[in-house]
Every structure is written in structure tokens, then in C-alpha cells.
Amino acid sequence: MPRPRKIDRPIDKKLSLRSSIVNEIDAQLADPLTGKPRYGAWAELVETLLRKWASGEFPEVHPQPKTIELDDLL
């Protein structure tokens, strides 16, 4: 019997990060036995941070500029 499909399927995204940040995070996520991050640790970290950001726990990364009505200028 095949396993059921995931309802919320993952999607691959490509991004570039500075090596200093990657090295720092890799060191913090490192498994004591292997010295490397465990499988899925990066995805778990990014998902957690994005969920908190989307729920408003973190400030906006790129705040929307203020819009001014033309009537306000007159």
C-alpha cells in the first residue's frame, strides 16, 4: 500500500547567503557526533523563522513606503 501524499508539500527555493552566516549557523546546528548539521535542520530553522515573521513576531524586513494622498499635500 503506497504511503499517503503530504497535504502541505515542500517546494524548493534557491537563495544565497554569506559564508560567514552559513558557517555560524552550521556550527550551531552541528551534531556532536558528526560535526555536521542533521538532515533537515536548516529547513526546520528557516520554517520556524518564517512562520514567526509571517505571524508578526518579527518586524517587517522591507516595510512598505507610506502612501500620501494628493489631497493631503494641498
C-alpha positions as CSV (number, residue, x, y, z in Angstrom):
1,M,0.0,0.0,0.0
2,P,1.5,3.4,-1.0
3,R,2.0,6.0,1.7
4,P,-0.4,8.9,1.6
5,R,0.7,12.1,-0.1
6,K,1.7,15.1,2.1
7,I,-1.0,17.8,2.2
8,D,1.5,20.6,2.5
9,R,4.2,19.5,0.1
10,P,7.6,21.1,0.2
11,I,8.8,23.4,-2.6
12,D,12.5,24.0,-3.4
13,K,13.7,27.6,-3.2
14,K,17.2,28.8,-4.0
15,L,18.8,31.5,-2.0
16,S,22.4,32.8,-1.5
17,L,23.7,33.6,2.0
18,R,27.0,35.0,3.1
19,S,29.5,32.3,4.0
20,S,30.1,33.8,7.5
21,I,26.4,33.4,8.3
22,V,26.3,29.9,6.9
23,N,29.4,28.8,8.9
24,E,28.0,30.3,12.1
25,I,24.6,28.6,11.7
26,D,26.2,25.3,10.6
27,A,28.3,25.4,13.8
28,Q,25.2,26.0,16.0
29,L,23.2,23.2,14.3
30,A,26.1,20.8,14.3
31,D,25.5,17.3,15.6
32,P,28.1,16.5,18.3
33,L,28.9,13.1,16.7
34,T,29.2,14.0,13.0
35,G,30.1,17.7,13.4
36,K,27.6,18.5,10.6
37,P,24.0,19.8,10.9
38,R,21.5,16.9,11.0
39,Y,19.3,16.3,7.9
40,G,16.5,18.9,7.8
41,A,17.9,21.2,10.5
42,W,18.3,24.1,8.1
43,A,14.7,23.7,6.7
44,E,13.3,23.5,10.3
45,L,15.2,26.6,11.3
46,V,14.0,28.6,8.2
47,E,10.4,27.4,8.5
48,T,10.3,28.4,12.2
49,L,11.8,31.9,11.5
50,L,9.4,32.4,8.5
51,R,6.3,31.4,10.5
52,K,7.2,33.8,13.3
53,W,7.9,36.6,10.8
54,A,4.6,35.9,9.0
55,S,2.7,36.0,12.3
56,G,4.1,39.4,13.1
57,E,6.6,38.4,15.8
58,F,9.4,39.9,13.9
59,P,9.3,43.4,12.3
60,E,8.9,43.7,8.5
61,V,12.1,43.2,6.5
62,H,11.1,45.7,3.8
63,P,8.4,48.0,5.3
64,Q,6.0,49.3,2.7
65,P,6.5,53.0,2.0
66,K,4.0,55.5,3.3
67,T,1.4,56.5,0.7
68,I,0.3,60.1,0.8
69,E,-3.0,61.2,-0.8
70,L,-2.8,64.1,-3.2
71,D,-5.4,65.9,-1.1
72,D,-3.1,65.8,1.9
73,L,-0.5,67.7,0.0
74,L,-2.8,70.6,-0.9
